[in-house]
Amino acid sequence: MRRARKSTAQKRTARRLGEFERLVGRNLRLAHRVLERAEQVAQRCYGKAGAAMLEAKISSAMSEEGFAAWLAPFELSQDRLGQCLELGQVTLDRRKADAAEREESFRRMVKEKVESNQPRNLAGSGTA
């Protein structure tokens, strides 16, 4: 009888350990997903910040010294500043490529519309 009680207690303990194992595994997977997502969002934000920095420099025709002075209040480390500017350049390049693609698509649609609205010159239509 004592063995049966011990066996039940061991089963209960094993079951609880299994539940804890699943909880730990699930929470670790969730933590990894959250960290990956946060890293992706941070990269996107650094890219946007860097693009804004570069656009500000270009639009105001700042010198390198003026640009450095303008960036100083943001208190970015050299590594972080480099990352922002690098990702910002990628963002700007992507925007330019997307704009060029949209422009080309628009031109194609206009050309097709114009061509479809032009009267067709049919041979032998009797207009002479």
Beta strands, then each sheet from edge to edge (+ up, - down):
end
